[in-house]
Amino acid sequence: YKLYPQKPISIEIIKKLIYLDGYWAFGMYDRQSDRILMMSLPTLIETSRFPEMYNQPFDEEHYVGAIAHEITHAIFHHNSTQIEEKWNNAAQEYLAHTTQLGVLSAQRREERSLVPKMLALGNLEMI
């Protein structure tokens, strides 16, 4: 599938916590406003005791991955009228996490020995 942005994607970096559907998130794509909200990296680090992503300390590289994750949601939504119904939320999350992992350096991807197991078991938590 070739998915492309259909319009500009707005990203707002905020200095507050994001609470979404019963859990805390580093970022979110809001379909109604068609924009991405991301906690600033300093806010994220200041408000979390030990922020982690994929069992690694959360840092600048993971922050870029988190932004890529949310951009994937926006692009998916932009193209959702052209996508078959079988593309459910789990499939969308799979694409978002795959993109997020794909922007990490090869060394960081190799360090995550638990991620393939988590993906296989369906235990990857959304950010």
One Martini backbone bead per residue (centre of mass of N, CA, C, O) as a GRO file, in nm:
protein
  127
    1TYR     BB    1   0.096   0.036   0.023
    2LYS     BB    2   0.035   0.378  -0.073
    3LEU     BB    3   0.100   0.629   0.159
    4TYR     BB    4  -0.012   0.971   0.176
    5PRO     BB    5  -0.028   1.280   0.226
    6GLN     BB    6  -0.318   1.504   0.172
    7LYS     BB    7  -0.198   1.704   0.385
    8PRO     BB    8  -0.107   1.889   0.617
    9ILE     BB    9   0.079   1.834   0.921
   10SER     BB   10   0.005   1.903   1.249
   11ILE     BB   11   0.242   2.003   1.510
   12GLU     BB   12   0.215   2.007   1.867
   13ILE     BB   13   0.410   2.132   2.122
   14ILE     BB   14   0.381   2.040   2.462
   15LYS     BB   15   0.366   2.123   2.838
   16LYS     BB   16   0.185   1.852   2.879
   17LEU     BB   17  -0.011   1.613   2.963
   18ILE     BB   18  -0.142   1.306   2.815
   19TYR     BB   19  -0.482   1.203   2.825
   20LEU     BB   20  -0.592   0.876   2.688
   21ASP     BB   21  -0.824   0.655   2.735
   22GLY     BB   22  -0.677   0.578   3.035
   23TYR     BB   23  -0.392   0.705   2.942
   24TRP     BB   24  -0.064   0.782   2.906
   25ALA     BB   25   0.087   1.005   2.662
   26PHE     BB   26   0.323   1.140   2.439
   27GLY     BB   27   0.105   1.110   2.203
   28MET     BB   28  -0.134   1.242   1.942
   29TYR     BB   29  -0.400   1.183   1.717
   30ASP     BB   30  -0.646   1.414   1.597
   31ARG     BB   31  -0.912   1.376   1.389
   32GLN     BB   32  -1.082   1.634   1.425
   33SER     BB   33  -0.820   1.842   1.392
   34ASP     BB   34  -0.575   1.727   1.238
   35ARG     BB   35  -0.361   1.667   1.486
   36ILE     BB   36  -0.059   1.680   1.667
   37LEU     BB   37   0.030   1.578   1.995
   38MET     BB   38   0.329   1.669   2.183
   39MET     BB   39   0.541   1.619   2.404
   40SER     BB   40   0.792   1.747   2.531
   41LEU     BB   41   1.087   1.627   2.615
   42PRO     BB   42   1.125   1.774   2.887
   43THR     BB   43   0.844   1.704   2.998
   44LEU     BB   44   0.867   1.401   2.981
   45ILE     BB   45   1.117   1.375   3.169
   46GLU     BB   46   0.998   1.537   3.418
   47THR     BB   47   0.714   1.348   3.448
   48SER     BB   48   0.906   1.098   3.444
   49ARG     BB   49   1.094   0.885   3.605
   50PHE     BB   50   1.126   0.632   3.365
   51PRO     BB   51   1.144   0.668   3.059
   52GLU     BB   52   1.011   0.441   2.805
   53MET     BB   53   1.106   0.241   2.507
   54TYR     BB   54   1.130  -0.071   2.441
   55ASN     BB   55   1.316  -0.112   2.701
   56GLN     BB   56   1.419   0.191   2.684
   57PRO     BB   57   1.544   0.477   2.715
   58PHE     BB   58   1.418   0.786   2.679
   59ASP     BB   59   1.499   0.979   2.388
   60GLU     BB   60   1.559   1.146   2.106
   61GLU     BB   61   1.521   0.897   1.923
   62HIS     BB   62   1.241   0.816   2.042
   63TYR     BB   63   1.102   1.082   1.980
   64VAL     BB   64   1.110   1.057   1.675
   65GLY     BB   65   0.950   0.791   1.675
   66ALA     BB   66   0.690   0.909   1.802
   67ILE     BB   67   0.632   1.102   1.572
   68ALA     BB   68   0.616   0.889   1.348
   69HIS     BB   69   0.376   0.742   1.468
   70GLU     BB   70   0.171   0.982   1.443
   71ILE     BB   71   0.204   1.031   1.141
   72THR     BB   72   0.092   0.757   1.058
   73HIS     BB   73  -0.193   0.809   1.158
   74ALA     BB   74  -0.250   1.050   0.973
   75ILE     BB   75  -0.204   0.908   0.702
   76PHE     BB   76  -0.411   0.691   0.741
   77HIS     BB   77  -0.653   0.883   0.768
   78HIS     BB   78  -0.623   1.025   0.490
   79ASN     BB   79  -0.662   0.713   0.352
   80SER     BB   80  -0.927   0.564   0.467
   81THR     BB   81  -1.120   0.578   0.211
   82GLN     BB   82  -0.904   0.367   0.052
   83ILE     BB   83  -0.952   0.155   0.278
   84GLU     BB   84  -1.015  -0.127   0.394
   85GLU     BB   85  -1.192  -0.260   0.661
   86LYS     BB   86  -0.962  -0.461   0.763
   87TRP     BB   87  -0.838  -0.197   0.879
   88ASN     BB   88  -0.769  -0.186   1.185
   89ASN     BB   89  -0.630  -0.080   1.473
   90ALA     BB   90  -0.406  -0.294   1.482
   91ALA     BB   91  -0.290  -0.231   1.202
   92GLN     BB   92  -0.226   0.064   1.259
   93GLU     BB   93  -0.030   0.008   1.494
   94TYR     BB   94   0.167  -0.157   1.336
   95LEU     BB   95   0.254   0.068   1.144
   96ALA     BB   96   0.345   0.269   1.363
   97HIS     BB   97   0.560   0.085   1.500
   98THR     BB   98   0.726   0.022   1.250
   99THR     BB   99   0.806   0.312   1.197
  100GLN     BB  100   0.932   0.371   1.470
  101LEU     BB  101   1.153   0.152   1.441
  102GLY     BB  102   1.268   0.249   1.157
  103VAL     BB  103   1.406   0.526   1.281
  104LEU     BB  104   1.599   0.370   1.412
  105SER     BB  105   1.881   0.260   1.473
  106ALA     BB  106   2.033  -0.032   1.428
  107GLN     BB  107   2.140  -0.057   1.714
  108ARG     BB  108   1.868  -0.015   1.862
  109ARG     BB  109   1.716  -0.249   1.729
  110GLU     BB  110   1.916  -0.474   1.834
  111GLU     BB  111   1.860  -0.416   2.151
  112ARG     BB  112   1.546  -0.529   2.108
  113SER     BB  113   1.470  -0.842   2.190
  114LEU     BB  114   1.155  -0.810   2.289
  115VAL     BB  115   0.984  -0.699   2.054
  116PRO     BB  116   0.913  -0.950   1.881
  117LYS     BB  117   0.759  -1.087   2.112
  118MET     BB  118   0.551  -0.863   2.158
  119LEU     BB  119   0.432  -0.867   1.875
  120ALA     BB  120   0.348  -1.170   1.869
  121LEU     BB  121   0.162  -1.127   2.142
  122GLY     BB  122   0.029  -0.833   2.150
  123ASN     BB  123   0.206  -0.637   2.384
  124LEU     BB  124   0.205  -0.362   2.260
  125GLU     BB  125   0.210  -0.052   2.364
  126MET     BB  126   0.082   0.240   2.351
  127ILE     BB  127   0.179   0.590   2.339
   0.00000   0.00000   0.00000
